[in-house]
Amino acid sequence: MVSRIRALLNKIMWHRDFKPEDYEIYILHRGAPNDVKVISALDIVGIFRGGFRFRDSDGSEKIIPYHRVLLIRNKVQGEILFKK
């Protein structure tokens, strides 16, 4: 699962056929409504072996381990690329 999520995020970020602005990542986030936070792929600033780093709305960077990823989807087409 971890390598699949990492591969999908790398494809979204770097493959010429993908536009990061079209994708969002749903993560488990305690305290958020329904414990789910939605992150735009445009906010990702790093992808690495154990997880990814994104820039939050307050400008701080947060690290999210892959086991907290619930869903990756194309918000324009409604296509789900990954669902836990």
C-alpha positions as CSV (number, residue, x, y, z in Angstrom):
1,M,0.0,0.0,0.0
2,V,2.7,2.5,1.0
3,S,4.6,2.1,-2.3
4,R,1.4,2.4,-4.2
5,I,0.5,5.7,-2.6
6,R,4.0,7.0,-3.1
7,A,4.0,6.0,-6.7
8,L,0.6,7.7,-7.3
9,L,1.7,11.0,-5.6
10,N,4.9,11.0,-7.7
11,K,2.9,10.4,-10.9
12,I,0.5,13.2,-10.0
13,M,3.3,15.6,-9.2
14,W,5.8,14.8,-12.0
15,H,4.1,13.1,-15.0
16,R,3.3,15.4,-17.8
17,D,-0.2,13.9,-18.3
18,F,-1.2,14.8,-14.8
19,K,-2.1,18.3,-13.4
20,P,-1.6,18.5,-9.6
21,E,-4.3,21.1,-9.2
22,D,-6.8,18.5,-10.3
23,Y,-6.0,16.1,-7.4
24,E,-6.8,16.0,-3.7
25,I,-5.7,13.8,-0.9
26,Y,-7.9,12.9,2.0
27,I,-6.1,12.1,5.2
28,L,-7.0,11.0,8.7
29,H,-6.7,14.1,10.9
30,R,-7.9,14.0,14.5
31,G,-9.9,17.1,15.4
32,A,-11.0,17.9,11.8
33,P,-14.6,17.5,10.9
34,N,-15.3,13.8,10.7
35,D,-11.5,13.4,11.4
36,V,-10.8,14.0,7.7
37,K,-8.7,16.7,6.2
38,V,-8.5,17.4,2.4
39,I,-5.2,18.5,0.9
40,S,-4.7,19.8,-2.6
41,A,-1.8,18.0,-4.4
42,L,-0.6,21.5,-5.2
43,D,0.3,21.9,-1.5
44,I,2.7,18.9,-1.5
45,V,6.3,20.1,-1.1
46,G,8.0,16.7,-0.7
47,I,7.5,13.0,-1.3
48,F,9.7,10.5,0.5
49,R,9.8,6.9,1.6
50,G,7.7,7.2,4.8
51,G,5.2,9.8,3.8
52,F,4.9,13.3,2.2
53,R,5.2,16.9,3.3
54,F,2.7,19.6,2.5
55,R,2.3,23.3,3.2
56,D,-0.7,23.9,5.4
57,S,-3.0,26.9,5.1
58,D,-1.1,28.7,7.9
59,G,2.1,28.4,5.9
60,S,3.7,25.7,8.1
61,E,4.9,22.4,6.7
62,K,3.5,19.1,8.0
63,I,4.6,15.5,7.4
64,I,1.9,12.9,6.8
65,P,2.8,9.2,6.9
66,Y,1.2,7.2,4.2
67,H,-0.8,5.1,6.6
68,R,-3.0,8.2,7.2
69,V,-3.9,8.6,3.5
70,L,-7.6,7.6,3.1
71,L,-8.3,8.6,-0.5
72,I,-6.7,10.1,-3.5
73,R,-9.0,11.4,-6.2
74,N,-9.2,13.6,-9.3
75,K,-11.7,16.2,-8.3
76,V,-12.4,17.3,-11.8
77,Q,-13.3,13.9,-13.2
78,G,-14.4,12.4,-9.9
79,E,-12.1,9.4,-10.4
80,I,-10.8,7.7,-7.3
81,L,-7.2,6.6,-7.7
82,F,-6.8,5.1,-4.2
83,K,-9.2,4.3,-1.4
84,K,-8.2,2.7,1.9
